[in-house]
Amino acid sequence: MSQRFRTPRRALAAAAATAALTLTLAACGGSGTGSDKGHDSGMAGMEHSATPSASASAGDMASMPGMGAASTGNGLAAAQDGYTMTATAAGLPAGRATQYRFAITGPDGRPVTGFAVDQTRRMHFYAIRSDLTGFQHLHPTMARSGTWTAPLAALRPGTWRMYASFTPDGGAGKGKDFVLSRTVKVPGAAMTSSLPKASGTATVDGYTVTVQGAPMAGMAHRLTATVTRDGKPVTDLQPYLDTYAHLTAFHQGDLAFAHLHPETQADGDHGGPALTFHAEFARSGNWRLFLQFRTGGKLHTASLTLHVG
């Protein structure tokens, strides 16, 4: 759920002149432990202002992109180019930690067990609620059978989308990046939340993040995030997944997925203050971005509302 450190596969357009983004970086209590193992989520503080609504019905869930027949691209399909994300769970319990099990089957219909390492992991897994709250970024474990297990933190009632991001290291899809997803229902009275309005900066765990760039739909652009604390540049960012920041984005409305690729590989505990990303968003509108970075052994997660023209 995840900005892979690799040269982008498509030729990048000349970077647009940086300008202040109208973007909200709502403080998200990304208080993880310092470990990249297992749970790399920022659950605390990830909620917007909530208003009550009825839980989505089974019919609503089935009508969401990616349910039933595969949709095209942007992580909204359960299947692509012969690869399929399979799972038996259509629902998960509310209010307690749980496990989500899934497998990736290949064009031959068999579970895939060979995956290339990307940012230190063979599988990146993301969970996001339909109102763009409750973000979790995990690294599941795989059994010999090819079944993956993602250890989810407690989920609030509502409809959630689960994304698997991976690259096969063999077969027809060798070397190709895939993002597949499925939705699950968490029972109970759902509370929907409105997306925060845009602004240029915000604080997260005492850090101030300022983002600049000028993204346009369907074009490659550069985003630059600058991290400061008490008005001073932060230069002690620690490596997280072979880079100094991990950035993932979801489109408001359909939950389309975008990976934003870091430009600089981590080299010691002295990253920052500027973090640059190659960004490409498939469509215009509001996107919810989740920026993860580490200092002092602690993982911080900030949420950002970005309008793409």
C-alpha positions in Angstrom: 0.0 0.0 0.0 3.6 2.1 -1.0 8.2 5.2 -4.8 10.1 2.3 -5.7 13.8 3.1 -5.8 14.6 2.4 -9.4 14.9 4.4 -12.6 11.4 5.2 -13.8 10.6 3.0 -16.8 8.9 5.6 -18.8 10.9 8.7 -20.0 10.2 11.5 -17.7 9.0 14.9 -19.0 11.2 17.8 -18.0 10.4 18.7 -14.4 8.0 21.6 -14.1 9.2 24.7 -12.2 8.5 24.1 -8.6 5.6 26.1 -7.1 3.9 25.9 -3.8 1.4 23.1 -3.9 -2.1 23.5 -2.6 -1.9 20.5 -0.5 -2.9 19.5 3.0 -0.5 17.7 5.2 -2.8 16.7 8.0 -0.8 15.5 11.0 -1.0 11.8 11.1 0.3 10.2 14.2 2.6 7.9 12.4 4.0 6.5 15.5 5.3 3.2 14.5 8.2 1.5 16.1 11.5 2.0 14.3 11.3 -1.4 12.6 10.4 -1.9 8.9 9.2 -5.4 9.8 5.6 -6.4 9.7 3.5 -3.3 10.7 4.6 -0.1 9.0 1.3 1.7 9.5 0.4 5.1 10.7 -3.0 4.4 12.2 -3.2 7.0 15.0 -4.4 10.4 14.0 -5.3 9.3 10.5 -9.0 10.2 10.7 -10.7 13.3 9.2 -13.8 15.0 10.7 -16.3 12.1 10.8 -20.0 12.1 10.2 -22.3 9.1 10.6 -23.6 7.1 7.7 -25.0 3.7 7.1 -22.5 0.9 6.4 -22.1 0.1 2.7 -24.3 -2.8 1.6 -22.9 -5.9 -0.2 -24.3 -4.4 -3.4 -22.4 -1.1 -2.8 -19.2 -3.1 -2.3 -19.7 -5.2 -5.4 -20.1 -2.0 -7.5 -16.8 -0.6 -6.4 -14.0 -0.5 -9.0 -12.0 -3.8 -8.9 -14.8 -6.0 -7.7 -16.1 -8.6 -10.1 -14.7 -8.0 -13.6 -11.2 -6.6 -13.6 -11.0 -2.9 -14.2 -8.1 -1.3 -16.1 -4.9 -0.1 -14.4 -4.2 2.1 -11.3 -4.4 -0.8 -8.9 -8.2 -1.1 -9.1 -8.2 -4.5 -10.8 -8.0 -7.9 -9.0 -6.4 -9.3 -12.2 -4.0 -8.0 -14.9 -2.1 -9.7 -17.7 -2.8 -13.2 -16.3 -1.9 -12.4 -12.7 -4.7 -12.4 -10.1 -5.0 -11.5 -6.5 -7.1 -14.2 -4.9 -8.6 -14.1 -1.4 -11.5 -16.0 0.3 -12.3 -13.3 2.9 -15.1 -10.9 1.7 -15.2 -9.4 5.2 -13.0 -8.8 8.3 -13.9 -8.1 11.9 -14.1 -4.6 13.3 -12.1 -3.2 16.2 -9.4 -5.8 16.7 -6.2 -6.8 15.0 -6.7 -9.4 12.3 -5.0 -11.2 9.4 -5.8 -10.9 5.7 -4.7 -13.9 3.6 -4.3 -13.8 -0.1 -2.3 -15.3 -3.0 -1.1 -14.1 -6.4 -1.8 -16.6 -9.2 0.0 -16.5 -12.5 -1.1 -17.1 -16.1 -0.9 -20.9 -15.5 -3.4 -20.6 -12.6 -0.9 -21.6 -10.0 0.2 -19.5 -7.0 3.3 -17.4 -7.7 6.1 -18.0 -5.2 9.0 -16.1 -6.9 9.0 -12.3 -6.4 11.7 -9.7 -7.0 12.9 -7.6 -4.1 11.8 -4.0 -4.3 12.8 -1.5 -1.6 14.0 -4.5 0.6 10.7 -6.4 0.3 9.1 -8.9 -2.1 5.6 -7.7 -1.3 4.2 -4.3 -0.3 0.6 -4.4 1.1 -1.7 -1.4 1.7 -5.1 -1.0 3.3 -7.2 2.1 2.9 -10.8 2.8 3.9 -13.2 4.1 1.2 -13.1 7.7 2.7 -9.2 7.7 2.6 -8.7 7.1 6.3 -7.1 4.3 8.2 -4.1 3.9 6.0 -1.9 0.9 6.7 1.4 -0.1 4.9 2.5 -3.6 5.7 5.0 -6.2 4.6 3.2 -9.6 4.7 4.9 -13.0 5.0 4.6 -15.8 2.4 4.1 -19.5 3.1 5.7 -22.1 0.9 2.3 -22.6 -0.7 2.3 -19.0 -2.0 -0.2 -17.7 0.5 0.6 -14.3 2.0 -0.5 -13.2 5.4 -0.8 -9.4 6.2 -1.2 -8.6 10.0 -3.7 -5.8 10.0 -4.2 -3.4 12.9 -7.8 -2.9 14.0 -10.2 -1.8 11.3 -13.2 0.6 11.7 -16.5 -0.4 10.1 -16.9 0.4 6.4 -15.5 -0.7 3.1 -11.8 -1.2 2.7 -9.5 -1.8 -0.3 -6.5 -4.1 0.1 -3.6 -3.6 -2.4 -0.8 -6.0 -3.3 2.3 -4.4 -4.9 4.8 -6.8 -6.4 7.2 -7.7 -9.2 7.4 -11.4 -10.4 11.0 -12.6 -10.8 10.1 -15.2 -13.4 7.4 -16.2 -15.9 5.5 -14.0 -18.3 5.4 -11.0 -16.0 9.1 -11.1 -15.0 10.4 -7.6 -14.1 6.9 -6.0 -14.5 5.4 -4.0 -11.6 1.9 -5.0 -10.6 -0.6 -3.4 -8.2 -3.7 -5.5 -7.7 -6.5 -5.0 -5.2 -9.7 -6.4 -3.7 -12.2 -4.9 -1.3 -13.5 -6.2 2.0 -16.4 -5.2 4.2 -16.0 -4.5 8.0 -19.4 -4.7 9.7 -20.9 -2.1 11.9 -22.1 1.5 11.7 -19.7 3.3 9.4 -18.5 6.9 10.0 -17.5 8.7 6.8 -15.0 11.5 6.9 -14.6 14.5 4.7 -11.3 15.2 3.0 -9.3 18.1 4.6 -8.9 21.3 2.6 -5.6 22.0 0.9 -2.8 24.0 2.5 1.0 24.2 1.9 2.4 22.9 5.1 1.5 21.0 8.3 3.2 19.4 11.3 3.6 15.8 12.0 4.9 14.7 15.4 6.6 18.1 15.8 8.0 18.1 12.3 6.9 20.6 9.6 6.6 19.3 6.1 6.4 21.7 3.1 5.7 20.4 -0.4 6.4 22.0 -3.7 5.6 21.0 -7.3 3.0 21.4 -10.0 1.5 18.0 -11.0 -0.8 17.6 -14.0 -2.7 14.4 -14.8 -1.0 12.0 -17.2 2.4 13.8 -17.0 5.5 13.2 -15.0 6.5 15.9 -12.6 8.8 16.4 -9.6 7.4 16.8 -6.1 9.8 18.1 -3.3 9.0 17.7 0.3 11.1 19.6 2.8 11.2 18.6 6.5 12.0 21.1 9.3 11.7 21.1 13.1 11.5 24.2 15.2 12.3 26.2 12.0 15.5 24.4 11.3 16.2 22.0 8.5 16.1 18.3 9.4 19.2 16.4 8.3 19.0 13.3 10.4 16.4 11.3 8.5 17.1 7.6 8.7 16.8 5.0 6.0 13.4 3.5 5.5 13.1 0.8 2.8 16.3 1.9 1.2 15.3 5.5 0.9 14.5 8.5 3.2 10.8 8.6 2.5 8.0 6.4 1.2 5.1 8.1 -0.6 1.9 6.4 -1.7 -1.3 8.1 -3.1 -4.9 7.2 -3.6 -7.5 9.1 -5.7 -10.6 10.5 -4.0 -13.7 8.7 -5.2 -12.4 5.5 -6.9 -9.3 4.9 -4.8 -7.0 4.6 -7.8 -3.4 3.9 -6.6 -0.2 5.8 -7.5 3.4 5.0 -6.4 5.7 8.0 -6.3 9.3 7.2 -6.9 12.1 8.6 -4.7 15.1 10.1 -6.5 17.8 9.5 -3.9 18.9 6.2 -2.3 19.5 6.3 1.5 23.1 6.5 2.6 23.4 6.7 6.4 21.4 8.5 9.0 21.7 12.0 7.4 18.9 12.3 5.0 17.0 15.6 4.4 15.9 18.2 4.6 14.6 18.0 0.9 13.1 14.8 -0.4 12.3 14.6 -4.1 10.0 12.3 -6.0 9.0 11.6 -9.6 5.3 11.8 -9.6 2.8 10.7 -12.2 -1.0 10.8 -11.6 -3.3 9.1 -14.1 -6.2 11.5 -13.6 -7.0 14.9 -12.3 -8.8 15.6 -9.0 -7.9 15.2 -5.3 -5.4 12.6 -4.2 -4.7 11.5 -0.7 -0.9 11.1 -0.2 0.8 9.3 2.7 4.4 10.2 3.4 6.4 8.0 5.7 9.8 8.9 7.1 12.0 7.9 10.1 13.9 9.8 12.7 15.4 8.5 16.0 14.2 5.0 15.2 10.5 6.2 15.0 8.4 6.0 11.9 6.3 9.1 11.2 3.3 9.1 8.7 1.8 12.3 7.3 -1.3 12.5 5.2 -1.5 15.0 2.4 -4.4 16.2 0.2 -3.2 17.1 -3.2 -5.2 18.5 -6.1 -3.9 17.4 -9.5 -4.8 19.5 -12.5 
